[in-house]
Amino acid sequence: MMPTEPLGAGPADSLDDLLQAEAKKLSKEFIITDGHIDLPYRLKVQNFKLTKEFIGIPIETEKGDFDHKRAKEGGLDAPFMSIYIPADTQEKGTSKILADSLIDMVTGIIDAHPNHFGYGRSVQEVKENFKKGIVSLPMGMENGAPMMEDLDNVNYFHDRGIRYITLTHSKVNQICDSSYDTIRTWNGLSPFGEQVVERMNQVGIMVDISHVSDSTFYQVMELSKVPCIASHSSVRKYVPGFERNMSDDMLRLLGEKDGVIQINFGSTFLDGNLQKEREAYHVEIRDWLKENYNLSPFDEGAREHIDAYQKEHPRQFYSDVEKVVDHIDHVVAIAGVDHVGFGSDYDGVGDTLPTGLKDVASYPNLIYVLLRRGYSKEDIEKMCYKNVFRVWQAAEDYANNYQK
């Protein structure tokens, strides 16, 4: 279903004001869930400790893209906290240790701020927290490496609160191949990966196909007994050749399997031309650095010259909120309005966030554009939470029936 006639009547500026007000109203009326926010790893890098002097960081801060104050301002009620596991931990054997430490951080924040944050271990728990005005912090694991080679770790991390697992990240792991990796060890899922998907179904963890190779995606669609999500991906139409995004055929199949793609806000996920311009700018800086200082960008002392060059020759490579809705429009045209949501990747895409969506206070801007393009209140409610909740509830229901 595509947008129909616009709301209201009267002069354009009056209609615009009405739509802005309606967007703000709907952002508070609906639960808004976001499939992927990298707060835990950002805090980890900052050596976050849940002590008296640090206890306010998740509540209000000028750092990063997420805090409680801005979440409430934007109407964000259920941001999935990414338990991000870098690929190098696979070789080091530290992935499970890191996963536990990040989960401890999230649970520590919840326990320290019970009037602000709550656990998000089920659809029902999120709904109850919403009624209380509390922001739920459900957790999704980005990279299944912490499963090690032990299926019981799937159960273990479910017990710890993980409600989706992105099967891999930037490199092939023991589960499957990655869209970012040229090495295709398994040509999709490994034998162990097939068992992991089955066990995830059995315990009620959603299967996330963001980051995986195309062959992995198709094998997961064939194997999983439960609809799947792409927690933070966009569409390949606007970034041709970018395997990290989803093709039309993949979108169509995801819809047929009743899954959901949650659109990534990173500018390089949204616009292939911006990616090319950014790469050309990096080459320009590299060549200038070599010619003037005989340095590469990675040499000691290069950083100060790079900063000076960027200050004197500033470039902006930002997409905008309209482009995010272009991606949503495309999913609706291919798969239907029941199969799209929001997966910003806040705190995970650095300085590439689009104009109008710079942090978690910005969801009303997205809703405003959706309204302006003619989407109904019911359509927007589906995008905000109902579509994802449908998949999440299906995962819970399958697991409950399996265990009986």
Secondary structure per residue as TSV (DSSP state, phi and psi in degrees):
chain	resnum	aa	ss	phi	psi
A	1	M	-	360.0	130.7
A	2	M	-	-104.6	165.3
A	3	P	-	-54.7	147.6
A	4	T	-	-107.4	-147.9
A	5	E	S	-71.8	152.3
A	6	P	-	-69.2	159.9
A	7	L	S	-80.8	150.1
A	8	G	-	71.9	-171.2
A	9	A	-	-154.7	173.7
A	10	G	S	107.1	-175.6
A	11	P	-	-57.5	152.4
A	12	A	H	-58.8	-40.7
A	13	D	H	-67.0	-35.8
A	14	S	H	-67.3	-41.9
A	15	L	H	-63.1	-40.9
A	16	D	H	-61.7	-43.3
A	17	D	H	-62.2	-40.1
A	18	L	H	-63.9	-41.3
A	19	L	H	-68.4	-37.9
A	20	Q	H	-61.5	-45.5
A	21	A	H	-65.3	-40.9
A	22	E	H	-64.6	-38.5
A	23	A	H	-62.2	-44.3
A	24	K	H	-63.5	-40.2
A	25	K	H	-63.2	-46.6
A	26	L	H	-66.6	-32.1
A	27	S	H	-64.2	-24.3
A	28	K	H	-94.3	-28.7
A	29	E	H	-74.4	-39.4
A	30	F	S	-94.2	149.0
A	31	I	-	-66.7	133.0
A	32	I	E	-112.9	124.2
A	33	T	E	-114.1	146.1
A	34	D	E	-126.0	130.4
A	35	G	E	-72.7	-13.9
A	36	H	E	-163.5	110.7
A	37	I	E	-132.7	127.1
A	38	D	-	-92.2	33.3
A	39	L	H	-55.7	-47.9
A	40	P	H	-57.8	-45.0
A	41	Y	H	-71.0	-34.0
A	42	R	H	-58.8	-46.3
A	43	L	H	-66.6	-35.5
A	44	K	H	-60.8	-45.6
A	45	V	H	-62.4	-32.4
A	46	Q	T	-83.5	9.6
A	47	N	T	56.7	42.2
A	48	F	-	-59.9	132.9
A	49	K	-	-130.8	134.8
A	50	L	-	-82.4	72.9
A	51	T	S	-118.4	176.6
A	52	K	T	-56.7	-42.6
A	53	E	T	-74.8	-18.2
A	54	F	T	-107.5	-2.9
A	55	I	T	-64.6	-21.5
A	56	G	T	-85.3	-7.3
A	57	I	T	-55.9	-46.3
A	58	P	T	-75.6	-8.3
A	59	I	T	-88.3	-51.1
A	60	E	S	-155.2	123.6
A	61	T	-	-157.5	153.9
A	62	E	S	-86.1	-6.7
A	63	K	S	-85.3	149.5
A	64	G	S	65.4	-167.1
A	65	D	S	-107.4	-10.0
A	66	F	-	-132.7	135.3
A	67	D	-	-157.1	172.3
A	68	H	H	-64.2	-42.9
A	69	K	H	-59.5	-47.6
A	70	R	H	-71.7	-32.9
A	71	A	H	-60.8	-45.2
A	72	K	H	-66.0	-38.4
A	73	E	H	-62.1	-39.6
A	74	G	H	-87.5	-7.0
A	75	G	T	82.7	17.2
A	76	L	E	-79.0	121.7
A	77	D	E	-113.9	-24.4
A	78	A	E	-144.4	72.7
A	79	P	E	-80.5	123.7
A	80	F	E	-71.8	116.6
A	81	M	E	-75.0	122.8
A	82	S	E	-79.9	121.3
A	83	I	E	-90.5	81.7
A	84	Y	E	-80.8	126.5
A	85	I	-	-118.3	101.4
A	86	P	-	-57.9	150.1
A	87	A	T	-62.6	-28.8
A	88	D	H	-67.6	-17.7
A	89	T	H	-71.2	-19.4
A	90	Q	H	-64.0	-44.7
A	91	E	H	-72.3	-35.1
A	92	K	H	-76.9	-18.1
A	93	G	T	76.4	22.1
A	94	T	-	-109.3	8.3
A	95	S	H	-63.8	-41.7
A	96	K	H	-69.2	-38.2
A	97	I	H	-61.9	-44.8
A	98	L	H	-64.4	-43.4
A	99	A	H	-57.7	-46.1
A	100	D	H	-62.4	-39.3
A	101	S	H	-67.2	-37.5
A	102	L	H	-72.1	-37.8
A	103	I	H	-63.4	-41.7
A	104	D	H	-59.0	-38.9
A	105	M	H	-62.5	-47.5
A	106	V	H	-63.6	-46.4
A	107	T	H	-65.7	-33.5
A	108	G	H	-64.7	-40.8
A	109	I	H	-63.0	-43.4
A	110	I	H	-62.5	-47.4
A	111	D	H	-66.3	-30.8
A	112	A	H	-78.8	-21.2
A	113	H	-	-130.0	60.6
A	114	P	T	-65.8	-17.5
A	115	N	T	-88.2	-6.8
A	116	H	T	-113.9	-42.7
A	117	F	E	-124.1	150.7
A	118	G	E	-138.9	164.1
A	119	Y	E	-68.3	150.9
A	120	G	-	-127.6	65.0
A	121	R	S	-92.1	-7.8
A	122	S	S	-156.4	162.5
A	123	V	H	-57.4	-44.5
A	124	Q	H	-63.5	-40.0
A	125	E	H	-63.6	-39.4
A	126	V	H	-64.2	-42.3
A	127	K	H	-62.6	-40.3
A	128	E	H	-66.9	-41.2
A	129	N	H	-63.1	-38.5
A	130	F	H	-60.4	-42.2
A	131	K	H	-62.3	-29.8
A	132	K	H	-87.0	-5.2
A	133	G	T	78.8	20.9
A	134	I	-	-102.3	138.3
A	135	V	E	-81.2	120.0
A	136	S	E	-79.1	147.3
A	137	L	E	-122.9	73.3
A	138	P	-	-65.4	160.4
A	139	M	E	-124.8	138.1
A	140	G	E	-125.5	140.2
A	141	M	E	-95.0	121.8
A	142	E	E	-95.6	96.4
A	143	N	S	107.9	117.6
A	144	G	S	-82.2	11.5
A	145	A	G	-54.4	-35.1
A	146	P	G	-64.2	-8.5
A	147	M	G	-67.2	-13.7
A	148	M	T	52.8	-123.5
A	149	E	T	-129.9	39.8
A	150	D	-	-131.0	111.3
A	151	L	T	-61.0	-26.8
A	152	D	H	-64.1	-19.5
A	153	N	H	-68.1	-24.4
A	154	V	H	-62.3	-48.2
A	155	N	H	-62.4	-42.1
A	156	Y	H	-58.2	-47.2
A	157	F	H	-75.2	-26.2
A	158	H	H	-63.4	-44.5
A	159	D	H	-61.4	-29.2
A	160	R	T	-82.4	-4.9
A	161	G	T	110.3	1.9
A	162	I	E	-72.6	128.6
A	163	R	E	-118.4	-6.1
A	164	Y	E	-147.2	155.9
A	165	I	E	-128.4	121.3
A	166	T	E	-76.1	117.9
A	167	L	S	-59.7	-35.0
A	168	T	-	-147.1	-178.3
A	169	H	-	-126.1	-112.4
A	170	S	S	-90.2	-9.6
A	171	K	S	-133.6	156.2
A	172	V	-	-58.0	139.6
A	173	N	-	-127.0	-164.4
A	174	Q	S	-74.8	-7.3
A	175	I	S	-99.9	-44.1
A	176	C	B	-166.8	177.6
A	177	D	-	-86.2	156.0
A	178	S	B	-107.1	147.2
A	179	S	T	-66.0	-24.7
A	180	Y	T	-87.5	-9.4
A	181	D	-	-106.2	132.0
A	182	T	S	-78.2	-16.7
A	183	I	-	-82.8	121.5
A	184	R	-	-113.9	77.5
A	185	T	S	-60.7	-41.0
A	186	W	S	-106.1	-11.3
A	187	N	S	54.2	41.4
A	188	G	S	129.8	-129.9
A	189	L	B	-82.6	145.1
A	190	S	-	-80.4	166.4
A	191	P	H	-55.7	-40.0
A	192	F	H	-66.7	-37.9
A	193	G	H	-60.7	-37.5
A	194	E	H	-61.4	-39.9
A	195	Q	H	-68.3	-35.7
A	196	V	H	-63.9	-45.5
A	197	V	H	-60.1	-44.6
A	198	E	H	-61.3	-43.0
A	199	R	H	-68.1	-37.3
A	200	M	H	-59.4	-43.5
A	201	N	H	-57.6	-43.7
A	202	Q	H	-67.7	-31.9
A	203	V	H	-99.3	-12.1
A	204	G	T	96.7	31.5
A	205	I	-	-103.2	125.7
A	206	M	E	-66.1	142.2
A	207	V	E	-89.8	123.1
A	208	D	E	-106.2	122.5
A	209	I	-	-103.0	12.0
A	210	S	T	-62.1	145.5
A	211	H	T	80.1	-16.2
A	212	V	B	-82.7	161.3
A	213	S	-	-69.2	161.6
A	214	D	H	-59.3	-43.1
A	215	S	H	-62.8	-36.7
A	216	T	H	-62.4	-44.7
A	217	F	H	-54.4	-51.4
A	218	Y	H	-65.1	-35.1
A	219	Q	H	-69.1	-38.1
A	220	V	H	-64.4	-42.7
A	221	M	H	-59.3	-36.1
A	222	E	H	-73.8	-36.0
A	223	L	H	-88.4	-41.6
A	224	S	-	-67.3	134.8
A	225	K	S	-86.5	-4.2
A	226	V	S	-127.1	143.9
A	227	P	-	-54.4	150.9
A	228	C	-	-115.3	168.5
A	229	I	E	-121.9	156.0
A	230	A	E	-112.5	101.3
A	231	S	E	-69.6	-25.0
A	232	H	E	-159.3	70.9
A	233	S	E	-131.0	161.0
A	234	S	-	-123.9	-167.7
A	235	V	B	-102.6	145.4
A	236	R	G	-75.2	-19.6
A	237	K	G	-52.7	-40.1
A	238	Y	G	-91.9	-8.0
A	239	V	S	-135.8	72.4
A	240	P	T	-55.7	137.5
A	241	G	T	83.1	-2.5
A	242	F	-	-90.4	96.9
A	243	E	T	-64.1	-22.3
A	244	R	T	-62.3	-28.9
A	245	N	S	-87.4	173.7
A	246	M	B	-105.3	136.5
A	247	S	-	-77.0	166.9
A	248	D	H	-61.3	-40.0
A	249	D	H	-63.1	-38.9
A	250	M	H	-67.8	-42.1
A	251	L	H	-59.8	-43.8
A	252	R	H	-61.7	-45.3
A	253	L	H	-68.0	-40.1
A	254	L	H	-58.2	-41.3
A	255	G	H	-65.6	-43.1
A	256	E	H	-61.3	-30.4
A	257	K	T	-90.3	8.0
A	258	D	T	69.6	25.0
A	259	G	-	-88.8	-173.1
A	260	V	E	-141.6	135.5
A	261	I	E	-103.1	130.1
A	262	Q	E	-106.8	116.4
A	263	I	E	-70.5	128.4
A	264	N	-	-78.0	135.7
A	265	F	-	-88.8	-10.1
A	266	G	-	-57.8	132.6
A	267	S	H	-58.0	-36.0
A	268	T	H	-72.7	-16.4
A	269	F	H	-83.0	-18.4
A	270	L	H	-99.4	-30.8
A	271	D	-	-143.1	111.2
A	272	G	H	-64.4	-30.0
A	273	N	H	-66.3	-38.0
A	274	L	H	-64.0	-38.1
A	275	Q	H	-62.5	-42.8
A	276	K	H	-64.2	-41.6
A	277	E	H	-65.2	-39.9
A	278	R	H	-63.9	-43.3
A	279	E	H	-64.2	-39.6
A	280	A	H	-64.8	-37.0
A	281	Y	H	-66.0	-40.2
A	282	H	H	-62.6	-39.9
A	283	V	H	-65.1	-41.0
A	284	E	H	-58.6	-46.0
A	285	I	H	-65.6	-41.9
A	286	R	H	-60.1	-45.6
A	287	D	H	-66.6	-40.9
A	288	W	H	-62.8	-41.6
A	289	L	H	-64.5	-40.7
A	290	K	H	-67.9	-43.4
A	291	E	H	-68.2	-38.3
A	292	N	H	-94.9	-27.9
A	293	Y	H	-130.8	-2.0
A	294	N	-	53.7	43.5
A	295	L	-	-123.0	152.6
A	296	S	-	-96.8	161.8
A	297	P	T	-58.8	-18.5
A	298	F	T	-100.9	-0.1
A	299	D	S	-75.5	153.4
A	300	E	T	-60.9	133.6
A	301	G	T	89.9	-8.1
A	302	A	H	-72.6	-30.7
A	303	R	H	-59.0	-42.5
A	304	E	H	-66.3	-34.7
A	305	H	H	-70.1	-40.0
A	306	I	H	-61.9	-44.6
A	307	D	H	-60.9	-40.9
A	308	A	H	-65.3	-41.5
A	309	Y	H	-63.7	-44.4
A	310	Q	H	-65.9	-31.2
A	311	K	H	-70.1	-38.4
A	312	E	H	-80.5	-25.5
A	313	H	S	-128.3	64.6
A	314	P	-	-66.9	140.2
A	315	R	-	-133.9	143.9
A	316	Q	-	-116.5	131.5
A	317	F	-	-123.6	58.3
A	318	Y	-	-109.7	135.1
A	319	S	-	-81.2	-161.1
A	320	D	B	-147.5	174.0
A	321	V	H	-62.2	-29.7
A	322	E	H	-61.4	-37.8
A	323	K	H	-69.3	-35.1
A	324	V	H	-58.6	-43.2
A	325	V	H	-71.5	-28.1
A	326	D	H	-58.1	-42.8
A	327	H	H	-64.7	-42.4
A	328	I	H	-61.0	-46.1
A	329	D	H	-54.5	-42.0
A	330	H	H	-67.5	-41.3
A	331	V	H	-61.7	-42.9
A	332	V	H	-61.0	-40.9
A	333	A	H	-67.1	-35.0
A	334	I	H	-89.6	-46.9
A	335	A	T	-111.3	-24.0
A	336	G	-	108.8	158.6
A	337	V	G	-69.0	-15.5
A	338	D	G	-79.3	2.8
A	339	H	G	-129.9	29.0
A	340	V	E	-140.2	145.6
A	341	G	E	-153.0	-162.5
A	342	F	E	-111.2	132.2
A	343	G	-	-142.7	67.9
A	344	S	-	-53.3	-39.9
A	345	D	-	70.1	27.8
A	346	Y	B	-54.8	142.4
A	347	D	T	67.5	7.0
A	348	G	T	-122.1	-13.0
A	349	V	S	-113.9	12.6
A	350	G	-	59.2	-141.4
A	351	D	T	-88.0	54.0
A	352	T	T	-128.0	10.6
A	353	L	-	-70.4	142.6
A	354	P	-	-74.3	155.9
A	355	T	B	-58.5	131.6
A	356	G	T	93.1	-7.9
A	357	L	-	-140.1	51.4
A	358	K	S	-82.1	-17.7
A	359	D	S	-161.2	-175.9
A	360	V	T	-74.2	-1.5
A	361	A	T	-81.5	-2.0
A	362	S	-	-97.9	-1.1
A	363	Y	H	-56.9	-33.9
A	364	P	H	-58.4	-31.1
A	365	N	H	-64.5	-38.6
A	366	L	H	-68.5	-44.0
A	367	I	H	-63.7	-37.8
A	368	Y	H	-59.0	-46.0
A	369	V	H	-66.0	-38.9
A	370	L	H	-60.9	-43.6
A	371	L	H	-62.7	-43.4
A	372	R	H	-63.7	-30.1
A	373	R	T	-84.5	-0.2
A	374	G	T	98.3	7.5
A	375	Y	-	-67.2	142.5
A	376	S	-	-78.3	165.7
A	377	K	H	-59.0	-38.7
A	378	E	H	-67.0	-39.5
A	379	D	H	-61.2	-46.2
A	380	I	H	-67.0	-36.7
A	381	E	H	-61.7	-38.3
A	382	K	I	-62.5	-44.5
A	383	M	I	-65.9	-37.9
A	384	C	I	-66.6	-39.9
A	385	Y	I	-158.7	-31.0
A	386	K	I	-63.2	-38.2
A	387	N	H	-64.3	-46.7
A	388	V	H	-67.3	-41.0
A	389	F	H	-61.2	-34.4
A	390	R	H	-61.2	-45.6
A	391	V	H	-67.2	-44.3
A	392	W	H	-60.0	-44.9
A	393	Q	H	-65.6	-36.4
A	394	A	H	-62.4	-39.0
A	395	A	H	-64.5	-43.4
A	396	E	H	-62.8	-45.1
A	397	D	H	-65.5	-42.8
A	398	Y	H	-61.4	-44.3
A	399	A	H	-64.2	-41.4
A	400	N	H	-63.4	-41.2
A	401	N	H	-69.9	-36.3
A	402	Y	H	-64.6	-37.0
A	403	Q	H	-82.8	-7.4
A	404	K	-	-77.7	360.0
